Amino acid sequence: MSVLKFDPHLAPSASVPDFAALIAKLQSLPGSVLRPDSVEERPLYGQTLYIANCALDTVFGVFQAYIFQDIVDKHYIIALAHGDILHADQLYTRLHSSCVTSETLRGCDCDCVQQLEGAFKVISEKKRGILFYMMQEGRGAGYVGKARDRMLVQASLDQLSTFQAYAAMGLKKDLRNYDNISQICYLLGIKASFVVLTNNPDKIEALRAQGIQISGTEALEFEPSPFNLAYLTSKAASGHILKRPAETSVRRAVPPEPVVPFKPHALPNARRFIYSASYFLPVKPVDEDILLSEQQFKALFKNQSIDRYMAGPKPLVLGYQLIRDNRFFVKINTKNLTCFKRENPHDPIVDLLTTPYWFRVHVYYDVVTSQEFVVLTHGNPKQQDLPVVRLHSESLFNRFPLRSVDNRDKFKKSVKHIVSYGVGAILLLYFDGRGAGFGAYATDLMLSETGEANSSNEAYKKIGVSYDSRDYDACMLLLRQHIPNEKIQMIMNSPTSLVKKKEYAAALDANRIEVDNWIFLEEHEISDHSETFRIGS
């Protein structure tokens, strides 16, 4: 076989290419996100690609959100900047990993949402800082790994720690990677040192290993609850700087029913879905309405009438409501009850402060999209029941303490409808932007904010995606696993949204699911299944 050899005498007369110039032309410059050459430019450095930016109006002031994506493992990183990040000598900084259970589903079995909102508060008070929000659920193991951890820990009644559960599954205790942080700092032109808001020494070492200067740390610690005490205790034992788990008088709570772990398996009638985990999630009550069974209600007010707690200038209970299946909503005044607890810690009424709505979480891995599907169920449906069902699309920005949280409010209303009826399910769709993904959603906001598009419909045309890309057929396949018959009550935002979603109705029909009652969030009050209501004077 002949071999071609390079003959310099046959080369073009032009000079040898200037490789330094070629590299310089290819490379994004420091601060290129803030000083782009054109509106189409999307700087890339390392494995970190800039996607879009937009302003977020939070309860702690305006933050500028810069959205990046790791082109290797595809997770998003949102850099939320407040104040002058370019000329500050020091920035208050938080590296925060996503937690869908506490930040979207209102779960109270960890302290993640408290740390998130606490970091926003500190950065706002200091008037300069940046919060890096990373899509690294379950310490980087993903929601399947996190959910199986929760299932094992609950099955052991907290005798097994989260780190022991990870080890039993063959996982490292922490699989997160922080390489994107230094690359984002390069693209944003940040040179300041960091005061890191964290309880985790490993994050400090990870930042220093990237050459980022650390000028200090501040802890973000909160009082444990009965549902996260075991979790926080295990974090403290693993090296996190946490004092309160060892000092608290809070008692651990256990799930309402035994949790039986199982091996992942494909659904017989929908083999694209691998049923991966199931466990109980304590969900924060809505509107301060605490759910009690008839037995719980009678036991709580056996010795002291509920009227006693409704009386006086600072009532602890504002009212109570008898709802379907002889259950009760007891409306509390959280502020008054918290003050009362300090002087009367053993009064059984104070337990209402930590009485959640219990939902069971079911996690599925989809081999078609490589995404997780999450279904929350409440109650044990009987054959004659008509479960209240909601398909709820994710909104990452609504995980933050924004002034307007429409998506979060819709979730709360849906939870209230389901709990009020007593039986139901919420299927969470992770695909932000009506199924097109978070990158498309963020680009939509940027185009609208800069005036390049007058509406989301126009923005989506510029992006090149359809109005609705959600896979409703997949949703209905999963819902069929959790309803006792073919009849349900379906929660929708409005009649208009139903008209727009033709694929939604087609999927219901194709999967033989009959909607006996439509519940539109913009029209209904949460009292459809109540019988009596009494308000304190």
C-alpha positions as CSV (number, residue, x, y, z in Angstrom):
1,M,0.0,0.0,0.0
2,S,1.5,3.3,-1.0
3,V,1.8,6.1,1.6
4,L,1.2,9.7,0.7
5,K,4.0,12.0,1.9
6,F,3.8,15.8,2.3
7,D,6.1,17.7,0.0
8,P,6.7,21.2,1.2
9,H,7.6,22.3,-2.3
10,L,4.1,21.4,-3.5
11,A,2.4,23.5,-0.8
12,P,0.5,26.7,-1.8
13,S,2.6,29.8,-1.9
14,A,0.5,31.2,1.1
15,S,2.3,31.3,4.4
16,V,1.7,28.6,7.1
17,P,-1.6,29.3,8.9
18,D,-1.3,31.3,12.2
19,F,-2.6,28.6,14.6
20,A,-2.6,31.1,17.5
21,A,-4.9,33.4,15.5
22,L,-7.2,30.4,14.6
23,I,-7.5,29.4,18.2
24,A,-8.1,33.0,19.3
25,K,-10.9,33.3,16.7
26,L,-12.4,30.1,18.0
27,Q,-12.2,30.8,21.7
28,S,-14.8,32.7,23.6
29,L,-13.2,35.6,25.5
30,P,-13.6,36.3,29.2
31,G,-16.9,38.1,29.8
32,S,-18.2,37.3,26.4
33,V,-21.7,36.5,27.7
34,L,-22.1,40.1,28.9
35,R,-20.4,41.5,25.8
36,P,-21.6,39.4,22.8
37,D,-20.7,40.3,19.3
38,S,-24.2,39.6,18.1
39,V,-27.7,38.6,19.4
40,E,-27.1,35.1,18.0
41,E,-23.8,34.5,19.7
42,R,-23.8,31.7,22.2
43,P,-20.4,31.5,23.9
44,L,-18.9,28.1,24.8
45,Y,-16.0,27.5,27.1
46,G,-15.0,24.0,28.2
47,Q,-18.1,22.0,28.3
48,T,-20.3,24.9,29.3
49,L,-22.5,26.5,26.7
50,Y,-24.4,29.8,27.2
51,I,-28.1,29.5,26.3
52,A,-30.0,32.7,27.3
53,N,-30.6,35.2,30.0
54,C,-33.5,37.1,31.5
55,A,-34.5,39.1,34.6
56,L,-36.3,37.4,37.5
57,D,-38.3,39.5,39.9
58,T,-38.0,37.8,43.3
59,V,-39.3,38.7,46.7
60,F,-35.7,39.6,47.5
61,G,-35.2,41.9,44.5
62,V,-34.4,41.5,40.8
63,F,-31.9,38.8,39.9
64,Q,-30.4,38.3,36.4
65,A,-30.6,34.7,35.4
66,Y,-27.9,33.4,33.0
67,I,-28.7,29.9,31.7
68,F,-26.0,27.5,30.7
69,Q,-25.9,23.9,29.7
70,D,-23.2,21.2,30.1
71,I,-22.7,19.8,26.5
72,V,-21.3,16.5,27.9
73,D,-24.1,15.3,30.3
74,K,-26.7,17.9,29.2
75,H,-27.7,19.3,32.6
76,Y,-28.5,23.0,33.0
77,I,-26.8,25.5,35.3
78,I,-28.6,28.7,36.2
79,A,-26.4,31.5,37.4
80,L,-28.6,34.0,39.4
81,A,-26.7,37.3,39.7
82,H,-27.6,40.2,42.0
83,G,-25.8,43.5,42.1
84,D,-22.5,44.4,40.4
85,I,-20.8,41.0,39.9
86,L,-18.0,42.4,37.6
87,H,-16.5,45.0,39.8
88,A,-17.1,43.6,43.3
89,D,-14.1,42.4,45.2
90,Q,-16.2,39.8,47.0
91,L,-19.4,38.0,46.1
92,Y,-21.7,36.0,48.4
93,T,-22.1,32.7,46.6
94,R,-24.2,29.6,46.8
95,L,-23.7,26.3,44.9
96,H,-27.2,24.8,45.1
97,S,-28.2,21.4,43.7
98,S,-31.8,21.0,42.5
99,C,-34.4,19.3,44.7
100,V,-37.7,18.7,42.9
101,T,-39.3,17.3,46.0
102,S,-39.0,20.3,48.2
103,E,-38.8,23.1,45.5
104,T,-41.7,21.9,43.3
105,L,-43.6,19.2,45.1
106,R,-43.6,21.0,48.5
107,G,-42.0,18.1,50.3
108,C,-40.6,18.7,53.8
109,D,-38.2,15.7,54.2
110,C,-35.1,17.8,53.6
111,D,-33.9,21.4,54.1
112,C,-33.1,22.2,50.4
113,V,-35.8,24.8,49.8
114,Q,-34.9,26.6,53.1
115,Q,-31.3,26.8,52.0
116,L,-32.3,28.0,48.6
117,E,-34.5,30.8,49.9
118,G,-32.0,31.5,52.7
119,A,-29.2,32.1,50.1
120,F,-31.5,34.5,48.1
121,K,-32.1,36.4,51.3
122,V,-28.4,36.7,52.2
123,I,-27.3,37.7,48.7
124,S,-30.0,40.4,48.6
125,E,-29.0,41.8,52.0
126,K,-25.3,41.9,50.9
127,K,-26.4,43.6,47.6
128,R,-24.0,41.5,45.6
129,G,-23.7,37.8,44.9
130,I,-24.4,34.9,42.6
131,L,-26.3,31.7,43.2
132,F,-25.4,28.8,40.9
133,Y,-28.4,26.5,40.6
134,M,-27.3,23.1,39.2
135,M,-29.6,20.3,37.9
136,Q,-27.8,17.6,39.9
137,E,-30.7,16.0,41.7
138,G,-29.9,13.5,44.5
139,R,-26.3,14.6,45.0
140,G,-25.7,14.0,41.2
141,A,-27.4,10.5,41.2
142,G,-30.5,11.8,39.5
143,Y,-34.1,11.4,40.7
144,V,-34.1,7.6,40.2
145,G,-31.1,7.2,42.5
146,K,-32.5,9.7,45.0
147,A,-35.9,8.0,45.0
148,R,-34.4,4.5,45.6
149,D,-32.4,6.0,48.4
150,R,-35.6,7.4,50.0
151,M,-37.4,4.0,49.5
152,L,-34.6,2.1,51.2
153,V,-34.3,4.6,54.1
154,Q,-38.0,4.6,54.7
155,A,-38.2,0.8,54.5
156,S,-35.5,0.7,57.3
157,L,-37.4,3.2,59.4
158,D,-34.4,5.5,59.3
159,Q,-32.0,2.8,60.6
160,L,-30.3,3.1,57.2
161,S,-28.8,6.5,56.4
162,T,-28.9,8.2,53.0
163,F,-25.2,7.6,52.6
164,Q,-25.5,3.9,53.5
165,A,-28.3,3.5,51.0
166,Y,-26.2,5.0,48.3
167,A,-23.4,2.6,49.2
168,A,-25.8,-0.4,49.1
169,M,-26.8,0.7,45.6
170,G,-23.2,0.9,44.4
171,L,-23.2,4.7,44.3
172,K,-20.6,7.1,45.7
173,K,-22.0,9.3,48.4
174,D,-21.8,12.4,46.2
175,L,-21.6,12.3,42.4
176,R,-21.8,16.0,41.8
177,N,-19.3,17.8,39.5
178,Y,-18.6,21.5,39.9
179,D,-16.4,22.1,36.9
180,N,-19.0,24.3,35.3
181,I,-18.6,27.0,38.0
182,S,-15.1,28.2,36.9
183,Q,-16.2,28.0,33.3
184,I,-19.2,30.2,34.0
185,C,-17.1,32.6,35.9
186,Y,-14.8,32.9,32.8
187,L,-17.8,33.5,30.5
188,L,-19.3,36.1,32.8
189,G,-15.9,37.7,33.5
190,I,-16.2,37.2,37.3
191,K,-12.9,37.7,39.1
192,A,-14.1,38.4,42.7
193,S,-13.4,36.1,45.6
194,F,-16.3,34.1,47.1
195,V,-17.9,34.0,50.5
196,V,-19.6,30.6,50.1
197,L,-23.0,30.0,51.7
198,T,-22.8,26.3,52.6
199,N,-22.6,23.7,55.4
200,N,-20.6,21.3,53.1
201,P,-16.8,21.5,53.2
202,D,-16.5,19.4,50.0
203,K,-17.9,22.3,48.0
204,I,-15.2,24.6,49.3
205,E,-12.5,22.1,48.3
206,A,-14.1,21.7,44.8
207,L,-14.0,25.5,44.2
208,R,-10.5,25.8,45.4
209,A,-9.4,23.0,43.1
210,Q,-10.6,25.1,40.2
211,G,-8.5,28.1,41.2
212,I,-11.5,30.1,42.7
213,Q,-10.4,32.2,45.6
214,I,-12.5,31.6,48.8
215,S,-12.5,34.5,51.3
216,G,-14.9,33.0,53.7
217,T,-17.9,30.8,54.4
218,E,-21.3,31.2,56.1
219,A,-23.6,28.4,57.2
220,L,-27.2,28.0,56.2
221,E,-28.7,26.0,59.0
222,F,-32.4,25.7,60.0
223,E,-34.3,24.0,62.8
224,P,-34.9,20.3,61.9
225,S,-38.4,19.0,61.4
226,P,-39.7,15.5,62.2
227,F,-39.4,14.6,58.6
228,N,-35.8,15.7,57.9
229,L,-34.2,15.1,61.2
230,A,-32.7,11.7,60.2
231,Y,-31.5,13.1,56.9
232,L,-29.8,16.1,58.6
233,T,-28.3,13.9,61.3
234,S,-26.7,11.7,58.6
235,K,-25.3,14.7,56.8
236,A,-23.8,16.0,60.1
237,A,-22.2,12.6,60.6
238,S,-20.7,12.7,57.1
239,G,-18.9,16.0,57.8
240,H,-21.4,18.7,57.1
241,I,-21.2,21.6,59.6
242,L,-24.6,21.2,61.3
243,K,-25.2,21.6,65.0
244,R,-28.9,21.6,65.4
245,P,-29.6,17.9,64.7
246,A,-27.7,17.0,67.9
247,E,-29.4,19.7,69.9
248,T,-33.0,19.6,68.8
249,S,-35.9,18.1,70.9
250,V,-37.8,17.3,67.7
251,R,-38.9,13.6,67.3
252,R,-38.6,11.7,64.1
253,A,-41.7,10.9,62.1
254,V,-42.3,7.7,60.2
255,P,-44.4,7.1,57.0
256,P,-48.1,6.4,57.5
257,E,-47.7,2.9,56.0
258,P,-44.8,0.4,55.7
259,V,-42.5,0.9,52.6
260,V,-41.5,-2.3,50.8
261,P,-38.5,-1.9,48.5
262,F,-38.4,-3.6,45.1
263,K,-36.2,-4.1,42.1
264,P,-36.7,-1.9,39.1
265,H,-38.9,-3.6,36.5
266,A,-40.6,-2.7,33.2
267,L,-44.4,-2.1,33.1
268,P,-46.0,-5.1,31.3
269,N,-48.3,-2.9,29.2
270,A,-45.8,0.0,28.6
271,R,-42.3,-1.5,28.6
272,R,-40.7,1.9,27.8
273,F,-41.3,2.7,31.5
274,I,-39.1,1.1,34.2
275,Y,-40.8,1.4,37.6
276,S,-37.8,2.4,39.7
277,A,-39.0,3.5,43.2
278,S,-41.9,4.3,45.4
279,Y,-41.9,6.0,48.8
280,F,-43.9,8.5,50.9
281,L,-43.5,12.2,50.7
282,P,-44.8,14.5,53.5
283,V,-46.2,17.6,51.6
284,K,-46.7,21.0,53.2
285,P,-50.3,21.8,53.8
286,V,-52.0,24.4,51.6
287,D,-53.7,27.5,53.0
288,E,-52.9,26.4,56.5
289,D,-55.6,23.7,56.2
290,I,-54.4,20.7,58.2
291,L,-55.9,17.3,57.2
292,L,-57.2,15.0,60.0
293,S,-59.0,11.8,59.9
294,E,-62.2,11.4,62.0
295,Q,-60.2,9.4,64.6
296,Q,-57.4,12.0,64.7
297,F,-59.9,14.9,65.1
298,K,-61.7,13.2,68.0
299,A,-58.5,12.3,69.7
300,L,-57.0,15.8,69.4
301,F,-60.1,17.6,70.8
302,K,-61.1,14.9,73.3
303,N,-60.0,16.7,76.4
304,Q,-60.1,20.3,75.1
305,S,-62.9,21.4,72.8
306,I,-61.8,22.9,69.5
307,D,-63.8,26.0,70.5
308,R,-61.2,26.8,73.1
309,Y,-58.5,27.0,70.5
310,M,-60.7,29.2,68.3
311,A,-61.4,31.8,71.1
312,G,-59.5,34.8,72.3
313,P,-57.6,37.7,70.5
314,K,-55.0,35.3,69.2
315,P,-56.8,32.1,68.1
316,L,-54.8,29.1,67.3
317,V,-57.5,27.6,65.1
318,L,-59.4,29.7,62.6
319,G,-62.0,27.2,61.6
320,Y,-62.7,23.6,60.7
321,Q,-64.4,21.9,57.8
322,L,-65.9,18.4,57.4
323,I,-64.9,17.0,54.0
324,R,-65.5,13.7,52.1
325,D,-65.2,10.4,53.9
326,N,-65.6,12.0,57.4
327,R,-62.2,13.8,57.3
328,F,-61.6,17.3,58.5
329,F,-59.7,20.4,57.4
330,V,-58.6,22.3,60.5
331,K,-57.4,25.8,59.6
332,I,-54.6,27.0,61.9
333,N,-53.0,30.3,62.5
334,T,-49.3,29.3,62.1
335,K,-47.9,32.5,63.7
336,N,-50.1,32.3,66.8
337,L,-49.6,28.5,67.1
338,T,-45.8,28.9,66.9
339,C,-45.8,31.4,69.7
340,F,-48.2,29.2,71.8
341,K,-45.8,26.3,71.3
342,R,-42.9,28.1,73.1
343,E,-44.9,28.2,76.3
344,N,-46.9,25.0,75.8
345,P,-44.6,22.5,74.0
346,H,-46.5,19.5,75.2
347,D,-50.0,20.6,74.2
348,P,-51.1,18.2,71.5
349,I,-52.5,21.1,69.4
350,V,-48.9,22.1,68.5
351,D,-48.5,18.9,66.5
352,L,-50.6,20.5,63.8
353,L,-47.6,22.6,62.9
354,T,-45.9,19.5,61.6
355,T,-48.9,17.5,60.2
356,P,-48.4,17.1,56.4
357,Y,-50.4,15.8,53.6
358,W,-49.0,12.3,52.8
359,F,-48.5,11.5,49.2
360,R,-46.8,8.4,47.7
361,V,-44.2,9.1,45.1
362,H,-43.8,6.7,42.1
363,V,-40.7,7.2,39.9
364,Y,-40.4,5.8,36.4
365,Y,-37.4,5.8,34.1
366,D,-38.4,6.3,30.4
367,V,-36.0,4.4,28.0
368,V,-37.4,6.4,25.1
369,T,-36.5,9.9,26.3
370,S,-34.0,9.0,29.1
371,Q,-36.1,11.1,31.4
372,E,-37.8,10.4,34.7
373,F,-41.6,10.5,35.1
374,V,-43.0,11.3,38.6
375,V,-46.5,10.4,39.7
376,L,-47.8,11.5,43.1
377,T,-50.8,9.6,44.5
378,H,-53.0,10.3,47.5
379,G,-55.4,8.0,49.2
380,N,-56.3,4.4,48.4
381,P,-58.9,4.5,45.5
382,K,-61.9,2.2,45.6
383,Q,-63.7,0.9,42.5
384,Q,-66.4,3.5,42.8
385,D,-64.1,6.5,43.3
386,L,-63.4,9.1,40.6
387,P,-59.8,10.1,41.3
388,V,-58.9,13.7,40.8
389,V,-56.0,13.9,38.3
390,R,-53.6,16.7,37.3
391,L,-50.9,16.6,34.6
392,H,-48.6,19.3,35.9
393,S,-45.8,20.7,33.8
394,E,-42.6,21.7,35.5
395,S,-41.5,25.3,35.8
396,L,-37.9,25.6,37.0
397,F,-38.1,29.3,37.6
398,N,-41.1,28.7,39.9
399,R,-38.8,26.8,42.2
400,F,-37.3,30.2,43.1
401,P,-39.0,32.8,45.4
402,L,-40.5,34.9,42.6
403,R,-43.1,37.6,43.3
404,S,-45.4,35.8,40.9
405,V,-45.4,32.0,41.0
406,D,-48.4,31.0,38.9
407,N,-47.2,27.5,38.3
408,R,-46.6,26.9,42.0
409,D,-50.0,28.2,42.8
410,K,-51.6,25.8,40.3
411,F,-49.8,23.0,41.9
412,K,-51.0,24.0,45.4
413,K,-54.6,24.3,44.1
414,S,-54.3,20.9,42.5
415,V,-53.0,19.3,45.8
416,K,-55.9,20.9,47.6
417,H,-58.5,19.5,45.2
418,I,-57.0,16.0,45.5
419,V,-56.8,16.0,49.3
420,S,-60.3,17.4,49.6
421,Y,-61.7,14.6,47.5
422,G,-59.5,12.1,49.2
423,V,-58.2,10.2,46.1
424,G,-56.1,11.4,43.2
425,A,-52.8,11.7,41.3
426,I,-50.5,14.3,40.0
427,L,-48.2,13.4,37.1
428,L,-45.2,15.8,36.9
429,L,-43.9,16.6,33.5
430,Y,-40.2,17.6,33.7
431,F,-40.2,19.1,30.3
432,D,-40.3,22.9,30.8
433,G,-41.5,25.1,28.0
434,R,-44.6,23.1,27.0
435,G,-42.4,20.0,26.4
436,A,-39.7,21.8,24.4
437,G,-37.3,21.9,27.3
438,F,-36.0,24.5,29.7
439,G,-33.5,25.9,27.1
440,A,-36.4,26.7,24.8
441,Y,-38.4,28.2,27.6
442,A,-35.5,30.5,28.7
443,T,-34.9,31.5,25.1
444,D,-38.6,32.4,24.8
445,L,-38.3,34.7,27.8
446,M,-35.1,36.3,26.4
447,L,-36.6,36.9,23.0
448,S,-39.7,38.5,24.6
449,E,-37.7,40.6,27.1
450,T,-35.5,42.0,24.4
451,G,-38.4,42.8,22.0
452,E,-37.3,40.2,19.4
453,A,-40.7,38.5,19.8
454,N,-44.1,39.9,20.8
455,S,-45.5,36.7,22.2
456,S,-44.5,33.2,23.2
457,N,-46.1,31.9,20.0
458,E,-43.8,34.2,17.9
459,A,-40.8,33.3,20.0
460,Y,-41.5,29.6,19.5
461,K,-41.6,30.1,15.8
462,K,-38.2,31.8,15.9
463,I,-36.9,28.9,18.0
464,G,-38.3,26.4,15.6
465,V,-40.6,24.3,17.9
466,S,-44.4,23.8,18.0
467,Y,-46.8,25.2,20.5
468,D,-47.0,22.0,22.5
469,S,-44.4,19.2,22.4
470,R,-45.6,17.2,25.5
471,D,-46.0,13.5,25.2
472,Y,-49.6,13.1,26.4
473,D,-49.9,9.5,25.3
474,A,-47.0,8.5,27.6
475,C,-48.7,10.4,30.4
476,M,-52.0,8.6,30.0
477,L,-50.2,5.2,29.9
478,L,-48.8,5.9,33.3
479,L,-52.0,7.3,34.7
480,R,-53.7,4.0,33.8
481,Q,-51.4,2.3,36.4
482,H,-52.8,4.4,39.2
483,I,-56.6,4.7,38.6
484,P,-59.1,1.9,39.6
485,N,-61.3,2.3,36.6
486,E,-61.6,4.3,33.4
487,K,-63.4,7.3,34.9
488,I,-61.6,10.3,36.5
489,Q,-62.0,14.0,37.4
490,M,-59.4,16.0,35.5
491,I,-57.9,19.3,36.6
492,M,-57.1,21.8,33.9
493,N,-56.1,25.5,34.0
494,S,-59.2,26.7,32.1
495,P,-61.6,25.7,29.3
496,T,-59.4,27.7,26.9
497,S,-56.3,25.6,27.7
498,L,-58.3,22.4,27.0
499,V,-59.4,23.7,23.6
500,K,-55.8,24.5,22.7
501,K,-54.6,21.0,23.7
502,K,-56.2,18.8,21.1
503,E,-53.5,16.2,21.6
504,Y,-54.5,16.1,25.3
505,A,-58.1,15.0,24.5
506,A,-56.9,12.6,21.8
507,A,-54.6,10.9,24.3
508,L,-57.4,10.5,26.8
509,D,-59.6,8.9,24.1
510,A,-56.9,6.7,22.8
511,N,-56.2,5.3,26.3
512,R,-59.9,4.9,27.1
513,I,-60.0,7.3,30.0
514,E,-63.3,9.0,30.5
515,V,-63.4,12.4,32.2
516,D,-66.6,12.5,34.4
517,N,-65.9,16.0,35.7
518,W,-63.6,18.8,34.5
519,I,-62.2,21.0,37.3
520,F,-60.9,24.3,36.0
521,L,-58.5,26.1,38.4
522,E,-59.6,29.5,37.2
523,E,-63.2,28.9,38.2
524,H,-63.5,26.5,41.1
525,E,-63.1,27.1,44.8
526,I,-61.7,24.2,46.9
527,S,-65.0,23.4,48.6
528,D,-66.6,21.0,46.1
529,H,-66.5,18.0,48.5
530,S,-67.1,19.7,51.8
531,E,-70.2,19.5,54.0
532,T,-69.9,22.0,56.8
533,F,-67.6,24.9,57.7
534,R,-67.2,26.9,60.8
535,I,-65.2,30.0,61.3
536,G,-64.1,31.3,64.7
537,S,-65.3,34.6,65.9
